[in-house]
Amino acid sequence: MDGTSQLDLAIVGAGPCGIAAGVAARRAGLDARLFDRGPLTSSLVDYPPYMTFFSSADRLEVGGVPFVIDRGKPGREEALAYYRRVAEHFELDVHQYEEVTEVDGEKGDFLLSTRETRGEGATHRYGARVVVVATGAFHEANRLGVPGEDRPKVKHYYDEPQPYWDQDVVVVGGGNSAVEASLEVYRAGGRVTFVHFADELDEGVKPWIRPDIENRFSKGEIPVRWRTRIQEITASTVVLRDVDTGETDEIQNDWVLAMTGWRPDPGLLRSMGVTVDEETREPAFDPDTMETDVEGVYVAGVLAAGDDANRIFIENGRHHGRKIVKHLVEGREAATAVETGVEA
């Protein structure tokens, strides 16, 4: 086992909600360590460079550290800088590029096995009284499930528009990612076709970009195919199928941006015995304490929502850490009262 002491909390995931749990633990005087298979806030690192958050800066704040910007909504770079500052301010113990591969034991005596994801993949073991899993929702892309999806031309992650200049691009999806990718590629000189299985944009599309994309649709600058799914992806075309009639047609295509969302990975929770709904992939937990149905195992952030990533965001997931720490502190005080014979 690395080190000689046992952690109060081992926090799996160093995104904003994992950071918030670490801050809450630090403020309560608990010994916490964060582990992440990537860098600090790796999910935000993978956001498009020019992305703007839906939430205002104050709703992304953690630990009372002000998130001050000179505009209404923060962007990716501002958020990355802010969460670095929070981690430094509270002197959080963050093990970056170290993936938790297994957790054994029970409350008060968990044993974590980890593997470094850089270098030669060194392995380590740590003891912890409780485990908090805050691994987020960006583990596995929601696949289209069609022939040709594994072609190099198909991207489940959008970065920037430059590669799509003077290219025929199909964007699949109806949410913010699909809308923002479509607008950026269009303005960078790409020929965009927007494809969505529903008959309108998703309800959660940011209100300040909705008029923009709707204007592009109405003017025919971005052709839109409602009630349509991709049936097949070939080397130079995409076959589209009308949801209602079943009729198909084939259009010229260089790239497919499948902005169909991502799914969390509840595998670690399942391996510890936590009940996970087979359909929704939502773990069983107490919303007041965030403790799962395995004593000493907690969940925080978007992972708690299962596949419904639109239910929990940073702005509400950041409070999970305080619930967890409050439960731990109250439990410790109650245990001390029993041992000393003093009423809690």
Secondary structure, 3 states (H helix, E strand, C coil): CCCCCCEEEEEECCCHHHHHHHHHHHHCCCCEEEECCCCCCHHHHCCCCCCECCCCHHHHCCCCCCCCCCCCCCEHHHHHHHHHHHHHHCCCCEECCEEEEEEEEECCEEEEEEEECCCCCCEEEEEEEEEEECCCCCCEECCCCCCCCCCCCEECCCCCCHHHCCCEEEEECCCHHHHHHHHHHHHCCCEEEEECCCCCCCCCCCCCCHHHHHHHHHCCCCCEECCEEEEEECCCEEEEEECCCCCEEEEECCEEEECCCEECCCHHHHHCCCCECCCCCCECECCCCCEECCCCEEECHHHHHCCCCCCCCHHHHCCHHHHHHHHHHHHHHHHHHHHHCCCC
